[in-house]
Amino acid sequence: MLVFSQDRKRVMDCNTLRISKNIGAKKDEKYSITGSVVFNDTLDNSYTLALFPDEKSAMDELEKVFNAFAEGATSYKF
């Protein structure tokens, strides 16, 4: 699925999305959704796609991404 990052600086064809806790981050950037792109069997690059103030907000957004994908969307914009 093509994903357009929250900061509008990256469009990626993500293999996986996950929620990560940002240690030492600003108050409104405590959790992130990161996307992984696999270039070959051994190289996996992860990039931050969106930032959230709490885990629930990140989980709600990740669920929106999943629902869009389940409904047949080929892209998603944070």
N, C-alpha and C positions, 0 to 999 in steps of 0.2 A: 504494500500500500504506500502510495506517495504521501508524505507528511510534510506540511509547511510549518516551520517553527514559529513560536510565539514572537520572537524578535524579528521575524521576516528576513532572516539572513541565510536560511538553509531550507532546501527541499531535498528530502531523502526518500529512497525506496527502502523502507524499514523491513527487516526480517522479524524483529521482536521489539516490543515496547515494555518498559518496566518503570516502577516507581522507586526512587532512591532518596534517602535522607541526606541533605546537604549539611554536613557538620561545619559549624562556624559561619553559616550563611546569614544574610540579612533577615530581619524579622519576617518579611513577606516572601522570602525565597527559601523556606526551610525544607521543602520537598520539591522534587523535580520528576518529570517524565523524561526518560532517556530512550533514545532509539538506537538500535544496533543495525549495522550494515555489514554483511559478511562478504568479503571480496574473494576469498578462497577458503579452503578447509581449515586454515590455521590463523587467518587474520580477521579479527572482529573489532570494528571500531564503533564506539558508543559516543553519542553526542546528546547534550541537553537540548530538549525540544520545547519545554515549557516549565515555568516555575510557579510554585503555589505556597501559600502561607501555612497550610496544614495538610496532613495526610488525607483527610476526608475529601478535601477539594481536589487533590490529585487523583484519588480513587474515583471520584465522580466523573472527572474528565476522561480518565482511562476507560470507564464504562461507556461514555459517549462515543469514544473512538471504536470500541468493540461493536457497539450497536450499529454504527455507520457501516463498518466492515460487513457485519452480518446481513445488512440490508442491501449489500452489493456495491457500496461506494468503493471507488478505486483511489480516492484521495481524501485527505482530512486537513483542515487548517485550524491550528490552535489560536 
